[in-house]
C-alpha cells in the first residue's frame, strides 16, 4: 500500500530523495524498508535527483525570481549532491538571469520614496545600499547586483 501511495505522490511532481524519505517515515516504514523502496523508486525513474534539482532551480528562478545563491541554498536543504546543484544552476539562461536581476532592481528602485530620481539615488548611499542589500537577499551575487545597479543609474 505504501508503495502505490508513494509512487502516486512522486508522479504528481518532482521530489527529492530526502523529502520522499520523510514521507515514507510518516507512513510508519522502518529505515531498511524506506531505503529499499527509495532504491526501487530510483530504479523505476520515479525519483531522479538531477531532474528534481533542475525543476526546482527553474521554478524558483522563473516564478519567485530567486538568484543562484538562494537556489543553491534551497537545493542544499534537500541534500542534493554538488554535481546536481551545479548542473541545475547551469541550466539557468545567463541572459534571462540578467533580465530578472534588472527587473528585481527596478522594482525595488520604484518602491523607494516617490519622487526619487536616479540622481538622488546616486548621491544618497543609503538608498543605493538598500537596493543592493535587497537584491543580494534575493540570492543574486553582490558583484553582479552592483554592476547592474550602476548601469541602471547611469
C-alpha positions in Angstrom: 0.0 0.0 0.0 2.8 2.4 0.9 4.5 1.7 -2.4 1.4 2.7 -4.5 0.8 5.8 -2.5 4.4 7.0 -2.7 4.5 6.3 -6.5 1.5 8.5 -6.9 3.0 11.1 -4.7 6.3 11.1 -6.7 4.4 11.1 -10.0 2.5 14.2 -9.1 5.6 16.4 -9.0 9.4 16.1 -8.8 10.5 15.0 -5.3 13.9 14.8 -3.6 15.1 11.6 -2.0 15.2 13.5 1.3 11.5 14.6 1.2 10.5 11.1 0.0 12.3 9.5 2.9 10.5 11.8 5.3 7.1 11.0 3.7 7.8 7.2 3.9 8.7 7.5 7.6 5.4 9.3 8.1 3.7 6.2 6.7 5.4 4.2 9.6 8.0 2.4 7.4 11.2 1.3 9.1 14.6 2.5 7.9 15.5 -0.6 5.9 12.1 -0.7 4.1 12.4 3.0 3.4 15.8 2.7 1.8 14.7 -0.4 -0.2 11.6 1.5 -1.5 13.7 4.6 -2.4 16.1 2.4 -4.4 13.1 0.9 -6.2 11.7 4.3 -7.0 15.1 5.4 -8.4 15.3 2.3 -10.5 11.8 2.9 -11.9 12.6 6.6 -12.5 10.1 7.9 -10.1 12.9 9.7 -8.3 15.8 11.4 -10.1 18.0 13.9 -8.2 19.2 15.7 -11.2 15.7 16.1 -12.7 14.5 17.4 -9.3 17.3 19.9 -9.0 16.8 21.3 -12.5 13.0 21.6 -11.9 13.4 23.3 -8.5 16.0 25.7 -9.8 14.0 26.6 -12.9 10.8 27.1 -10.9 12.3 29.2 -8.1 14.1 31.3 -10.7 11.1 31.8 -13.1 8.3 32.1 -10.6 9.9 33.6 -7.4 12.8 35.4 -9.1 15.4 33.9 -6.8 19.1 34.3 -7.5 21.6 31.5 -7.8 22.8 31.8 -4.2 19.3 31.3 -2.8 18.6 28.5 -5.2 21.8 26.8 -4.2 20.9 27.1 -0.5 17.4 25.6 -1.2 18.9 22.7 -3.1 21.4 22.0 -0.2 18.4 21.9 2.2 17.1 19.0 0.1 20.6 17.3 0.4 21.2 17.4 -3.3 24.7 16.5 -4.5 27.0 19.3 -5.5 27.2 17.9 -9.1 23.4 18.2 -9.4 23.3 21.6 -7.8 25.9 22.9 -10.3 24.1 21.3 -13.2 20.8 22.9 -12.1 22.4 26.3 -11.8 24.0 26.0 -15.2 20.5 25.3 -16.7 19.5 28.9 -16.0 20.0 31.0 -19.1 22.5 33.8 -18.4 20.5 36.4 -20.4 17.3 35.5 -18.6 19.2 35.8 -15.3 20.4 39.3 -16.1 16.9 40.3 -17.2 15.3 39.1 -14.0 18.0 40.8 -11.9 17.3 44.1 -13.7 13.5 43.6 -13.0 14.2 42.9 -9.3 16.4 46.0 -9.0 14.0 48.3 -10.9 11.1 47.1 -8.8 13.0 47.9 -5.6 14.1 51.3 -7.0 10.4 52.1 -7.8 9.3 51.1 -4.4 11.6 53.7 -2.7 10.2 57.0 -1.7 8.1 58.6 -4.5 9.8 61.4 -6.4 13.3 60.0 -6.1 15.1 60.0 -9.3 18.3 58.3 -10.4 20.5 61.4 -9.5 19.1 61.4 -5.9 19.9 57.7 -5.6 23.5 58.2 -6.8 24.1 60.9 -4.1 22.3 59.1 -1.3 24.4 56.0 -0.5 21.9 54.5 2.0 19.3 54.0 -0.8 21.9 52.5 -3.1 22.8 50.0 -0.4 19.2 49.3 0.4 18.6 48.2 -3.2 21.9 46.3 -3.2 21.0 44.5 0.1 17.6 43.7 -1.2 18.8 42.0 -4.4 21.5 40.1 -2.5 18.9 38.9 -0.1 17.0 37.5 -3.1 20.1 35.4 -3.8 21.8 37.4 -6.5 25.6 37.8 -6.5 26.7 41.1 -5.0 29.2 42.0 -7.7 26.5 41.4 -10.4 24.0 43.4 -8.5 26.4 46.3 -8.0 27.3 46.2 -11.7 23.7 46.2 -12.8 22.7 48.9 -10.3 25.5 51.2 -11.6 24.4 50.6 -15.2 20.8 51.4 -14.4 21.8 54.6 -12.6 23.9 55.9 -15.5 
